[in-house]
Amino acid sequence: MALPKYKELDNLTTLVDIEKEIFLFTKNLFDLRMKKSTNQSVKPHLFVHIKRRLAQLKFKKLSLLKQKS
């Protein structure tokens, strides 16, 4: 499974869409952490993928905010 690319975020152009995606990925990360703490089966590479996507989304949000000001 390849790491998520920043170019895949080109379809997200509004802050509302980015906020929704950030919320969903944050929730997914929380769910993964809960599974890990309750000793359920978790694929460890998913942590890396979700954290990377969150960082990309936050960067995209910041760049959109800078463009508006």
C-alpha positions as CSV (number, residue, x, y, z in Angstrom):
1,M,0.0,0.0,0.0
2,A,1.6,3.3,-1.1
3,L,1.7,6.3,1.0
4,P,-0.9,9.0,0.2
5,K,0.2,11.7,-2.1
6,Y,-0.4,15.4,-1.7
7,K,-1.6,15.7,-5.3
8,E,-4.6,13.6,-4.4
9,L,-5.9,16.6,-2.3
10,D,-6.4,18.8,-5.4
11,N,-10.2,18.1,-5.4
12,L,-10.5,19.7,-1.9
13,T,-10.8,23.4,-2.5
14,T,-12.9,24.7,0.4
15,L,-12.0,24.9,4.0
16,V,-15.3,23.1,4.9
17,D,-14.3,20.1,2.9
18,I,-10.8,20.0,4.5
19,E,-12.3,20.3,8.0
20,K,-14.6,17.4,7.3
21,E,-11.7,15.3,6.1
22,I,-9.5,16.2,9.1
23,F,-12.4,15.2,11.4
24,L,-12.8,11.9,9.7
25,F,-9.1,11.0,9.8
26,T,-8.8,12.1,13.4
27,K,-11.7,9.8,14.2
28,N,-10.1,6.9,12.3
29,L,-6.8,7.5,14.2
30,F,-8.7,7.4,17.5
31,D,-10.4,4.2,16.5
32,L,-7.1,2.6,15.6
33,R,-5.6,3.6,18.9
34,M,-8.6,2.1,20.7
35,K,-8.2,-1.2,18.8
36,K,-4.5,-1.3,19.6
37,S,-5.2,-0.7,23.3
38,T,-7.8,-3.4,23.5
39,N,-5.5,-5.9,21.8
40,Q,-7.6,-6.2,18.6
41,S,-5.9,-6.8,15.3
42,V,-4.5,-3.6,13.8
43,K,-2.3,-3.1,10.8
44,P,0.5,-0.9,12.0
45,H,1.1,0.8,8.7
46,L,-2.3,2.4,8.9
47,F,-1.0,4.7,11.7
48,V,1.7,6.1,9.3
49,H,-0.8,6.6,6.5
50,I,-3.4,8.4,8.6
51,K,-0.8,10.6,10.3
52,R,0.7,11.5,7.0
53,R,-2.7,12.4,5.5
54,L,-3.6,14.5,8.5
55,A,-0.4,16.5,8.1
56,Q,-1.1,17.0,4.4
57,L,-4.6,18.2,5.2
58,K,-3.5,20.6,7.8
59,F,-0.8,22.0,5.5
60,K,-3.4,22.4,2.7
61,K,-5.7,24.2,5.2
62,L,-2.9,26.5,6.3
63,S,-2.0,27.3,2.7
64,L,-5.7,28.1,1.8
65,L,-5.9,30.4,4.8
66,K,-2.8,32.2,3.8
67,Q,-4.1,32.7,0.2
68,K,-7.3,34.3,1.5
69,S,-5.5,36.8,3.7
